[in-house]
Amino acid sequence: MTTTTTICVDINVAIQLVVAEDTSVKAKSLWQSWAEADTQLVVPSLFWYEAASILSKKVHRQLITDAESTSALITLMNMPFQTISVENLHMRALEMALRLKQPQAYDAHYLVIAQAINCEFWTDDERLYRTALQEVPQIKWFRNY
């Protein structure tokens, strides 16, 4: 009997799968290992807002073209990310952001989901990793992969 592992993925890891960056090869290797293990990948709904925003910012900074941003978003949308929520997600995210002294609560949404469903949360944000490690021990820093 196969047990499916669930992992919550930060947008800053996922974006490296669809836009060429210094660590894209590493991100694709991690993605392949998850695919081979039949891993279920979950994200909060704000993942999609962040994806569009990051891609728009990359176009604005002339790092990618309009067409590349559209293609990248389509590719992400066709990947097997399951958008989920948990009870009182936004209130819990606000509370966690305040406890961790985070100026914004976006990242706390991912942390709350990882805690609520007891799964790993993969991020490429070293500051978040170091700040949240005590409270959310299942956080994984992508650069350590």
ZITABEL-V409105 format. One record per residue. N is the residue number from 0. RES is the residue in one letter. OMEGA is omega in radians with two decimals (NA if undefined). Layout:
BEGIN
N:RES:OMEGA + N:RES:OMEGA
END
This chain:
BEGIN
0:M:-3.11 + 1:T:3.07 + 2:T:3.13 + 3:T:3.07 + 4:T:3.08 + 5:T:3.13 + 6:I:3.02 + 7:C:-3.03 + 8:V:3.09 + 9:D:3.13 + 10:I:-3.10 + 11:N:2.99 + 12:V:-3.08 + 13:A:-3.08 + 14:I:-3.14 + 15:Q:3.09 + 16:L:-3.01 + 17:V:3.09 + 18:V:-3.12 + 19:A:3.07 + 20:E:-3.09 + 21:D:-3.07 + 22:T:-3.14 + 23:S:3.12 + 24:V:3.11 + 25:K:3.12 + 26:A:-3.14 + 27:K:3.08 + 28:S:3.10 + 29:L:3.12 + 30:W:3.14 + 31:Q:3.13 + 32:S:3.08 + 33:W:3.14 + 34:A:-3.14 + 35:E:-3.14 + 36:A:-3.13 + 37:D:-3.10 + 38:T:3.04 + 39:Q:-3.10 + 40:L:-3.10 + 41:V:3.13 + 42:V:3.00 + 43:P:-3.10 + 44:S:-3.13 + 45:L:3.06 + 46:F:-3.07 + 47:W:3.07 + 48:Y:3.12 + 49:E:3.12 + 50:A:3.13 + 51:A:-3.13 + 52:S:3.12 + 53:I:-3.13 + 54:L:3.09 + 55:S:3.13 + 56:K:3.13 + 57:K:3.07 + 58:V:-3.13 + 59:H:3.13 + 60:R:3.12 + 61:Q:3.07 + 62:L:3.07 + 63:I:3.12 + 64:T:3.06 + 65:D:-3.11 + 66:A:3.12 + 67:E:3.13 + 68:S:3.12 + 69:T:3.13 + 70:S:-3.14 + 71:A:-3.13 + 72:L:3.10 + 73:I:3.13 + 74:T:3.11 + 75:L:-3.10 + 76:M:3.12 + 77:N:3.10 + 78:M:-3.01 + 79:P:3.03 + 80:F:3.08 + 81:Q:3.10 + 82:T:-3.13 + 83:I:3.03 + 84:S:3.05 + 85:V:-3.09 + 86:E:3.11 + 87:N:-3.07 + 88:L:-3.04 + 89:H:3.11 + 90:M:3.13 + 91:R:3.11 + 92:A:3.09 + 93:L:3.13 + 94:E:3.14 + 95:M:3.12 + 96:A:3.12 + 97:L:3.11 + 98:R:-3.11 + 99:L:3.14 + 100:K:3.11 + 101:Q:-3.11 + 102:P:3.12 + 103:Q:-3.07 + 104:A:-3.10 + 105:Y:-3.07 + 106:D:-3.13 + 107:A:3.09 + 108:H:3.12 + 109:Y:-3.12 + 110:L:3.13 + 111:V:3.12 + 112:I:-3.14 + 113:A:3.10 + 114:Q:-3.03 + 115:A:-3.12 + 116:I:3.08 + 117:N:3.11 + 118:C:3.05 + 119:E:3.02 + 120:F:-3.11 + 121:W:3.13 + 122:T:3.02 + 123:D:-3.14 + 124:D:-3.08 + 125:E:3.14 + 126:R:3.10 + 127:L:3.13 + 128:Y:-3.09 + 129:R:-3.13 + 130:T:-3.00 + 131:A:-3.01 + 132:L:-3.13 + 133:Q:-3.07 + 134:E:-3.11 + 135:V:-3.04 + 136:P:3.13 + 137:Q:3.07 + 138:I:3.13 + 139:K:3.09 + 140:W:-3.09 + 141:F:-3.09 + 142:R:3.10 + 143:N:-3.10 + 144:Y:NA
END
